[in-house]
Amino acid sequence: MNISLEYSAAWLLLLVPIALGLAVWLYFFQEQRRNWLQRWRYVLASLRFVWLFLILFLLLQPFIVKRVEDIEKPLLLLFIDGSASVKVEEREEVEALYEDLGASLAERFDVRQIPFAERVRSSGTDELNGLNTDLGVVFDHVNQAYQGANVGGIVVASDGMVNQGRDPRYAALNTDAPVFSLLLGDTSLKPDLSINKVRANNLAFLGNDFEVQALLQASKLNGEERTVRLLRNGAEVAKKSVRITNDQFSQEVSFLVSADRVGVARYGIVIDSLPSESIAANNSAETYVEVLDNRTQVILLAHAPHPDIAAFKEAIEKSEQYEVKVILFSDWSGKTDEGDLFITHGLPRGNEDLGRLQTIVDVGKPMFSVVTADVSLTHFNALNLGLRITTTRNQRDQAGAYIHSDFGLFNVPDHDELRRYPPLMVPFGEMNFTANADVALKQTVGGIQTDQPFLVFTERDGQKHGILLAEGWWRWRLFNRMMEQDEWTDLIIQKTVQYIAVRQKRTRLAVSVPDRFIEGEEVIFQAEYYNEAYELNADVPIALKLLDGDSTAFDYRFSPQGKDYRLNLGTLPPGDYAWTAEVEGQSERFQQSGAFKVLENRVEYQSTVARHALLRYLANQQGGEAFLLNEQDALRERLNQIESAKPIIHSSSEWISLIDWKTLIFVIAVLAGLEWLLRKTNGYV
């Protein structure tokens, strides 16, 4: 502790003589005080000097600088697996152990208990659904929440049955703290039958056959013969007999099914359980297949081969709902009934092309136009697709793109790397809309965002068109793959085709929600409302009534978000749900209904064998050890022996102003009062 001054200490050379001079002058040079007793004059002068000096000293704004040391204990992070595969009894025993560790190691560690399953629990009120296990989130949580912290040790109590996220063996920790595994569950094989990995196409087409496949696994049931049954909407449609030939048996079971009716069907593969089985919840599994009347026919017309064409075709055909035919324009028959959607690349180039393309527009077929350098913009404008381009000598420019935040026809995924994509060739000139238009992507030139469209959608009298004002989409697709990112470019083309190809009656209320969810997945509705001029309006209340399988009704309200609406119902129990959305407070009734399913998530019950080898590997990789649940004393002793877990001493300086120090003010007042009292009692006042 020391004293520091706001102003220079050199002022003391002036303040001391001032205080001393005033005290001496008052008691030794005043005529009326010369007859006072000399000893009292010395005492009174000393008191006057001290409190006067203290007052003058405070003018220098003195501070007491106090050195403060804060000891930061190393953190001991205790993670506990809260997934459904861990028995309640084991979890309770681990929780009791963690409480004991927190008490016994409190002097050395700052102990924190953290549950996890499909994610790490963020707070005491946050509930885990426990339907999946992701060990990778443990490492991610340590790296993010405790970055730069003094982590002394990590304990992970789990059965190692990972079924979500990346392989934890390839997860890296940003700390040198050792990791200790507390092994839960049972690694011994028990009699068990399970149906895993049911596979079928999401879409099938009327009249076609498709396969429903599943992996049958059996342990310690050698010699048993069981019947595997295929159910459609709960009714048996096929069955097969399977003989188990060893104690660790695995066989793929396949059923060939005919798509004989349109709609969504629930297919389940079931195998009857045995009394000796350890768990029966994994003896069945389900999947859903939607049967469509036919595929959407996409005709891609081009005047010459081009890499863009292959890129578009591959992207669109990732969905089995679409079938793409590539036809050179010179070979096209001109029959518009061959396709449900037409994509034109580098067309029209002149009057003849214009006349043939005009027939597509005249019959009301949706069109997606890719404007390349070969397009005659004069003839393109004559198609009257809702965008007029005016340029001189068909000038071209290089431009990138950015996502238009106000676009609302469909969800365009955010893409942070879009600014790094190579520029594509676009028309250079003035662009004007002649119909209702929504711009999905706008141009960037030299890294500067502009209002010029890059990808735009127009609509007139219910007829929809899309226009891509760029040539070289294949370059973006190649760049996408080189960056090893998700196929963002393919997704944009897929959503474009999906939007343009869907023929829907124009409605003032449009509600969208997927038709199926997995248990534990959030159920989210999106809605749009259009006013009388068919402009988006988010100022009216929209209500939703939800009916579960027992016909119990639940009422909700949509929340406006920008120009549209959103409603998050959170997670719902497995079952069938029906819903009705309605706009309130309007003279005309606007309503939309639908249904969706929440599928049961049984992934935690697919296996009964704990993966202790994985947990031992993770502990060894991070300089720790693995312990069984009955080795609690050994774990406690090992935690006490972590040499790298040392406290960190943080030193800081605390500044205390003497002006705010009441004790010093009290001392000054006492000294001044004592001086007055001595003068009073000696008759010197």
WOQUILIN-V717917 format. One record per residue. N is the residue number from 1. PSI is psi in whole degrees, 0 to 359 (NA if undefined). D_FIRST is the distance of its C-alpha to the first C-alpha in whole Angstrom. Layout:
n: [N;N]
psi: [PSI;PSI]
d_first: [D_FIRST;D_FIRST]
This chain:
n: [1;2;3;4;5;6;7;8;9;10;11;12;13;14;15;16;17;18;19;20;21;22;23;24;25;26;27;28;29;30;31;32;33;34;35;36;37;38;39;40;41;42;43;44;45;46;47;48;49;50;51;52;53;54;55;56;57;58;59;60;61;62;63;64;65;66;67;68;69;70;71;72;73;74;75;76;77;78;79;80;81;82;83;84;85;86;87;88;89;90;91;92;93;94;95;96;97;98;99;100;101;102;103;104;105;106;107;108;109;110;111;112;113;114;115;116;117;118;119;120;121;122;123;124;125;126;127;128;129;130;131;132;133;134;135;136;137;138;139;140;141;142;143;144;145;146;147;148;149;150;151;152;153;154;155;156;157;158;159;160;161;162;163;164;165;166;167;168;169;170;171;172;173;174;175;176;177;178;179;180;181;182;183;184;185;186;187;188;189;190;191;192;193;194;195;196;197;198;199;200;201;202;203;204;205;206;207;208;209;210;211;212;213;214;215;216;217;218;219;220;221;222;223;224;225;226;227;228;229;230;231;232;233;234;235;236;237;238;239;240;241;242;243;244;245;246;247;248;249;250;251;252;253;254;255;256;257;258;259;260;261;262;263;264;265;266;267;268;269;270;271;272;273;274;275;276;277;278;279;280;281;282;283;284;285;286;287;288;289;290;291;292;293;294;295;296;297;298;299;300;301;302;303;304;305;306;307;308;309;310;311;312;313;314;315;316;317;318;319;320;321;322;323;324;325;326;327;328;329;330;331;332;333;334;335;336;337;338;339;340;341;342;343;344;345;346;347;348;349;350;351;352;353;354;355;356;357;358;359;360;361;362;363;364;365;366;367;368;369;370;371;372;373;374;375;376;377;378;379;380;381;382;383;384;385;386;387;388;389;390;391;392;393;394;395;396;397;398;399;400;401;402;403;404;405;406;407;408;409;410;411;412;413;414;415;416;417;418;419;420;421;422;423;424;425;426;427;428;429;430;431;432;433;434;435;436;437;438;439;440;441;442;443;444;445;446;447;448;449;450;451;452;453;454;455;456;457;458;459;460;461;462;463;464;465;466;467;468;469;470;471;472;473;474;475;476;477;478;479;480;481;482;483;484;485;486;487;488;489;490;491;492;493;494;495;496;497;498;499;500;501;502;503;504;505;506;507;508;509;510;511;512;513;514;515;516;517;518;519;520;521;522;523;524;525;526;527;528;529;530;531;532;533;534;535;536;537;538;539;540;541;542;543;544;545;546;547;548;549;550;551;552;553;554;555;556;557;558;559;560;561;562;563;564;565;566;567;568;569;570;571;572;573;574;575;576;577;578;579;580;581;582;583;584;585;586;587;588;589;590;591;592;593;594;595;596;597;598;599;600;601;602;603;604;605;606;607;608;609;610;611;612;613;614;615;616;617;618;619;620;621;622;623;624;625;626;627;628;629;630;631;632;633;634;635;636;637;638;639;640;641;642;643;644;645;646;647;648;649;650;651;652;653;654;655;656;657;658;659;660;661;662;663;664;665;666;667;668;669;670;671;672;673;674;675;676;677;678;679;680;681;682;683;684;685]
psi: [135;170;134;149;143;324;167;140;347;337;338;330;337;322;321;311;324;311;318;317;318;319;315;316;321;322;349;346;2;129;320;348;2;336;1;157;138;322;324;326;323;318;312;321;322;315;315;319;314;306;332;320;319;320;314;324;324;336;339;2;66;149;143;122;112;128;124;133;126;124;118;114;151;147;139;108;119;104;140;130;117;19;165;341;345;128;145;321;318;318;318;323;321;318;320;320;316;322;318;319;321;325;316;335;12;328;332;326;154;101;131;130;128;111;152;162;260;345;176;135;129;336;174;334;352;127;135;142;340;15;352;162;126;102;337;331;337;311;320;320;318;317;325;309;335;31;125;359;164;79;119;328;156;132;130;114;116;166;358;9;78;132;14;150;185;166;119;344;340;10;141;142;140;29;153;6;138;150;129;133;132;111;118;169;186;129;356;146;135;156;123;141;140;148;118;153;58;128;137;157;140;328;141;165;142;130;347;162;147;161;142;118;153;155;118;127;142;142;136;39;33;132;348;150;125;158;127;127;143;126;140;116;38;350;138;131;344;160;157;151;134;130;130;123;356;176;344;81;141;132;139;132;132;139;135;122;142;130;90;2;145;142;184;127;142;119;130;142;124;140;131;138;162;150;332;357;146;332;135;355;344;21;7;157;155;160;164;141;130;124;121;157;317;170;154;123;120;122;120;110;132;148;342;158;147;143;331;324;314;323;316;315;314;321;315;319;4;336;128;352;341;142;124;130;123;124;129;138;328;339;357;136;341;3;114;343;357;340;152;337;138;131;125;132;116;28;150;159;347;192;319;315;318;316;320;321;331;331;327;315;320;326;0;19;139;148;140;112;130;112;107;181;340;351;133;110;332;314;329;316;329;339;340;55;0;358;126;127;123;121;164;123;34;45;147;158;163;133;144;199;157;157;129;119;335;2;132;9;325;168;118;114;139;147;100;335;3;327;342;353;147;145;150;165;127;158;142;115;195;135;128;140;137;13;175;130;145;123;121;315;140;163;146;133;117;30;358;129;135;174;4;136;147;314;121;151;134;159;135;123;40;356;124;143;152;144;120;114;46;142;133;27;331;331;318;319;319;319;320;314;324;326;357;42;176;157;71;318;318;322;322;316;318;315;325;311;319;317;314;323;335;123;117;146;135;126;152;334;124;115;135;138;139;156;355;148;158;139;131;348;139;137;114;128;144;143;151;143;135;138;188;334;11;46;142;134;122;28;0;147;138;126;152;130;126;132;126;187;339;11;23;130;142;134;138;168;136;149;128;139;99;238;356;193;157;144;120;113;0;207;142;153;156;145;182;137;141;148;154;124;141;139;129;153;16;145;326;140;127;121;148;140;162;188;158;166;144;114;143;135;109;18;329;345;6;335;146;3;118;149;74;332;321;315;322;320;314;320;316;322;330;20;22;201;168;140;142;163;332;6;42;321;320;321;315;317;320;323;324;342;6;111;329;346;93;147;155;129;119;120;139;163;132;124;122;119;129;338;326;1;105;331;318;320;320;318;316;316;320;316;317;320;323;320;314;320;318;320;321;314;336;7;25;6;NA]
d_first: [0;4;7;10;13;16;19;19;17;21;22;20;23;26;24;24;27;28;27;28;31;32;31;33;36;36;37;38;40;42;45;45;42;44;46;43;42;39;37;36;36;33;31;32;31;28;27;28;26;23;23;25;22;19;22;22;18;18;21;18;17;13;10;7;6;5;6;10;12;16;19;22;25;28;31;34;37;40;43;46;50;51;54;58;59;56;57;56;56;54;51;51;50;48;46;46;44;42;41;41;39;36;36;36;33;31;28;29;30;30;33;35;39;41;45;47;51;52;48;45;45;42;41;42;45;46;50;51;55;55;58;57;54;52;50;49;47;44;43;43;41;38;39;38;36;34;34;30;29;28;32;33;36;39;42;45;48;51;55;54;57;56;58;56;54;54;54;51;52;51;48;45;41;38;36;37;36;39;42;44;47;48;52;54;58;61;62;65;68;70;73;72;74;72;73;71;70;73;74;76;77;75;78;82;85;88;91;88;87;84;82;80;78;76;74;76;74;75;73;75;78;81;84;84;85;84;85;83;83;83;82;83;81;82;85;86;88;88;87;87;87;85;85;82;82;79;76;74;76;76;78;78;81;82;84;86;86;88;87;90;88;86;82;79;80;78;79;78;78;78;79;80;78;79;78;76;74;70;69;72;70;70;74;74;73;74;74;75;78;79;82;83;87;86;84;83;85;83;85;83;85;85;87;86;83;80;77;75;78;77;74;75;77;75;72;75;77;73;74;78;79;80;82;82;85;85;88;89;90;93;94;93;96;95;95;92;92;91;88;85;83;83;81;82;81;82;84;86;88;91;93;95;91;90;94;93;89;90;92;89;88;91;91;88;86;82;81;78;79;77;77;78;79;83;83;85;82;85;87;84;83;87;86;84;81;79;77;79;78;79;78;80;82;80;77;74;70;68;65;63;62;59;60;61;58;61;64;65;68;66;63;62;59;56;56;53;55;57;56;57;60;63;65;68;71;72;74;73;74;74;74;75;75;79;78;75;73;69;67;65;64;64;64;61;62;60;57;58;59;62;64;67;68;68;69;71;73;76;78;81;83;82;82;79;78;75;75;73;73;72;73;72;70;71;68;65;67;66;63;62;63;62;58;59;58;60;63;62;65;68;66;67;70;71;70;72;75;74;73;77;79;78;81;80;81;79;77;75;73;72;70;69;67;68;71;69;65;64;62;59;59;58;61;61;64;64;66;68;69;72;73;77;76;75;71;68;67;64;64;67;66;67;67;68;69;69;71;71;73;74;75;71;70;67;66;63;63;62;59;59;58;58;62;63;62;60;60;58;60;57;59;62;64;67;70;72;71;73;72;73;71;72;71;71;72;75;78;79;78;76;76;75;75;74;73;71;70;67;68;67;64;65;63;61;64;66;65;64;63;59;58;56;57;55;52;52;52;49;47;48;47;44;43;44;46;49;49;52;51;52;50;47;45;46;44;41;41;41;38;36;37;36;34;32;31;27;24;22;18;17;13;12;9;9;10;11;13;13;17;17;15;18;17;17;20;21;20;22;25;25;25;28;30;30;31;34;35;35;37;39;40;41;43;42;41]
